[in-house]
């Protein structure tokens, strides 16, 4: 059971580091990763995940990756492409659109977009490693006390005649 927790912490820590790197890089230039019908756009600290049958660019067989200097802000682009927000919590925005076109390319077109600040994801991925560190610290302290050592500094108290007395090394009381 402990190895599952350790693996979850390792994955969360990896995702935290990757998110922080991407967050930093997204302020210098924008990135688009697309594989129809999905597209992930990273611009100016925001992540936009889109699913649509009307995306321009991308390929059906592979992944298209583009880097560009960010001339726009995702939060200004999304209303233009997707219309009004369906909902917004904090700075997390969701757009959903469906419309019918007539003319040379008739059909029903749909799309959804979710915009999340990368800072929110970094905080989310940092929670599990921080809780794990707190648990590890608490566990090591209680482990020392059970073995007859000082909980604060680890000094061996097993030879002490007065178990309720302060530690002679650091002065901590049990």
N, C-alpha and C positions, 0 to 999 in steps of 0.2 A: 504494500500500500504506500509506503514512504517513497518508493521509486517513482510512483505516478505523480506524487506531489513535486518531487524534485524535477521530473521532466516538464511538468506544467510550469514550474518556476523558470526553468531554462528557456522554454519556448517563449514565455512572457518577456523575459529579459532580452532575448534576441529580437522580438518584435518591438520592444521599447527602443533598443539601440537603432534598429532599422528605421523606425518612425522618426526618431530625432535626426538621423542623417538626412532622410528625405525631406523633413520639415526645413532643415537648414538649406538644402539644395534647392527647394522649391521657391525660395526667396530670390535666388540668383537667376534661375531660368525655369520655364514651365516644362512639364513632361506629360505626354499622352501615351498611354498604353492601350491599344485597342485590338480586339478580336471579336468580330461581329457575333452577336449583337451587343457586346459589352464594350465599354470604354471607361478607363480610369484616367482622370485628369488631375494633375497636381500643379497648382499655381498659387504663389504668394501665401503659403501656409495653409491652404485649404485643399481638401480631397473631395473630388466629385466622382461618384460612381454612377454611370448611366447604363441603362438597358433600353434599347430602342431598335425599331426596324427602319429608322430613317437616318442613322448616323452616316456621315460622309467620311470616307477614309476607312482604313482597316482592311483586313482580308479575311476570307472565310477559312483559309487553310493555315494561316500563321498569325503571328503577333506583329503588329506594327508599332514601333516605338519612335516617337518624335521628340526632339528637344527644341525649344525656341525661347527667345527672350519674351517674357510675359508682357505683351502689350495691353492685356485686359485683366479684369478681375472676374473670377468665377461668379461672384455674387451679382455682378452686373450682366454677365453673359446668360445665366440660367433663365431669368425672366424673359429675355428676348427669345430664347429657344423653346422654353417650356411653358410660358405664360405665368399665371398666378401660382403662388405657393399653395400646396394642399394643407401643410402644417409646418410649424416652426417651433422648436423648443430650444431656448438659448440661441446659439448660433447654428444649430443643426436644422437644415431646411430640406423639405421634401417637395418635389414637383411631380405631377402626373398629368399627361396630356394624351388625348386621342382625338383625331380629326380625320375627315374624309376629303380626299382631293379628287377633282374631276379634271379632265383635260388629257394631255398626252400621257401622263402616268397616273391613271386613276387608282384608287385603293384607300384602305384604311391604314393610317399611320398612328403609331403609339410610341410613347416613351415615358420613362421614369428617371428621375435623378435624385440622388441623395448627396447633400453637401455637408461635410463634417470638418471642422477645424482639426488639423493634425495635432495640435496641443491637447485636445480632448482625448484623442487616441493614446497619446503619450502618457497622460495621467491614468487612463484605464489600464494600460499595460504595466504601469509602475506599481499598481496596488498589490498584486500577488507577490512580487519579490519583496516589497516592504513588509508585508504581513509575515512572510517566511523569515525575514531577518529578525523581526520582533519575537516570533516563536522560537527561533534558534537561540536567541539570547536568553529568553526565559527558561528554555529547556536546559541550557548549559548551567545556569545558576542553580536550578533545582537539582540537577544531576550532581553538582559539587556538594550541595548540602546533604543529599542522601548518602554520599560517600564519606561524610564526616569532615569535609573541607569547608573553609570559609566561603560563603556564597559570593562575596564581593571580590576577594583577591586570590582564593584558592589555597590559602595557607592550611596546612594539615592540623586540624583540631582534635584528632582522635586521641592524642596523648593527654589532652587537657582534662583536669578533674572536674572543673566547673563548666558544664555544657551551656549554661545560660550567660556566661561572661562574654565580654567583648573580645574580638580577635586581637591577639597581641601584636599582630603584624600591621593591620590597617585600622583597628579600632571599631570595626563594624560589629553590630550586635546581630545574633541569629534571628 
